[in-house]
Amino acid sequence: MIQGIGHIGIFVRDLEASLEGLCNLLGIPRPPIKDNTDWRMKVALVEAGGLQLELVEDYSQETWVAESVRERGDHIHHFCLLSDDLEADLAALGRRGVRAKMPSPVKGLRGKRIIFLESETVGGVSVELSEP
């Protein structure tokens, strides 16, 4: 069952600079940066007011994330819904015409299983489903 919004994903060119500016704006300490060498990306989670922002930098410069940043600059990319049963939720969504972008969930940047949905089947926005 979908439990609610987990985070908002923001793609950035320079994670250090983005964290410095955002944490200064919010008046909060800087969170740790996690390096996911499998994906060749760095990620940091900023929490403020009960909302989690996931900042992602692709240091490989070779993936669709880097391409998206080259085309659009730093930007909000997606929001994530938490699911306590990805397969059941995907089946239920499929019955309502929602399609996944990938054949099955994969291990995401934070080590949880995730899957992205086809934006044209969910109102034109980018949505990720993730284990809590």
Residue pairs with C-beta under 8 A, 6 or more apart in sequence:
1 83
1 84
1 85
1 88
1 89
2 81
2 82
2 83
2 89
2 129
3 81
3 82
3 83
3 84
3 132
4 81
4 82
5 51
5 79
5 80
5 81
5 82
6 52
6 80
6 81
6 82
6 130
6 132
7 45
7 51
7 52
7 53
7 54
7 79
7 80
8 51
8 52
8 53
8 54
8 76
8 78
8 79
8 80
9 54
9 56
9 76
9 77
9 78
9 79
9 80
9 126
9 128
10 18
10 53
10 54
10 55
10 56
10 74
10 75
10 76
10 77
11 56
11 57
11 58
11 65
11 68
11 69
11 74
11 75
11 77
12 18
12 55
12 56
12 57
12 69
12 74
13 57
13 69
13 73
13 74
14 57
15 33
15 42
15 43
15 44
15 55
15 56
15 57
16 33
18 55
18 57
18 74
19 30
19 31
19 33
19 44
19 46
19 55
20 30
22 46
22 53
22 55
23 29
23 30
23 31
23 46
26 46
26 48
28 46
28 47
28 48
30 44
31 44
31 45
31 46
31 47
32 44
33 42
33 43
33 44
34 42
34 43
34 44
34 109
34 110
35 42
36 42
36 43
36 109
38 107
39 58
39 63
39 109
40 58
40 59
40 60
40 62
40 63
41 56
41 57
41 58
41 59
41 60
41 63
41 65
41 109
42 56
42 57
42 59
43 54
43 55
43 56
43 57
43 109
43 110
44 54
44 55
45 52
45 53
45 54
45 55
45 110
46 52
46 53
46 55
47 53
54 80
54 109
54 110
56 65
56 77
56 109
58 65
58 66
58 69
60 66
65 77
68 75
68 77
69 75
77 126
78 116
78 125
78 126
78 127
78 128
79 125
79 126
79 127
79 128
80 114
80 127
80 128
80 129
80 130
81 127
81 128
81 129
81 130
82 129
82 130
82 131
82 132
83 89
83 129
83 130
83 131
83 132
84 131
84 132
86 105
86 113
86 115
86 129
86 131
89 129
90 100
90 115
90 129
93 117
94 100
97 121
98 117
98 118
98 121
98 122
99 117
99 118
99 121
100 115
100 116
100 117
100 118
101 115
101 116
101 117
101 118
102 115
102 116
104 115
105 113
105 114
105 115
105 129
106 113
106 114
106 115
107 113
107 114
108 114
108 128
108 130
112 130
112 131
112 132
113 130
113 131
114 128
114 129
114 130
114 131
115 128
115 129
116 126
116 127
116 128
116 129
117 126
117 127
117 128
117 129
119 125
119 126
119 127
